[in-house]
């Protein structure tokens, strides 16, 4: 699992200053401040918003999994098979 911490510009500036000053207490505090909302979101079951690039990657992975599950040479469903008439042909 990968967890991404979101830093505000102020937090990022404090982190950079803490690193530049070799100040472990400041670095720890900034990271702690960034971790806290992420922990709360994870425990609440709230997922961080997916970026468009991440969404496209997820779709590509799903398409790959689906294509690997299909028999070789599968041509897909006909237009009739996915039409209203085709779906409901056996139902009055």
Number of C-alpha atoms within 10 A of each C-alpha: 3 4 10 10 13 15 15 10 9 10 17 16 13 16 21 15 14 18 14 9 11 11 12 12 11 17 20 13 15 20 17 11 15 18 17 11 13 18 13 11 13 12 10 9 9 11 10 12 8 10 9 9 9 11 12 12 12 13 12 12 12 12 12 11 11 10 12 10 9 11 8 8 6 8 8 8 8 9 9 10 13 11 11 10 11 12 11 11 10 7 6 4
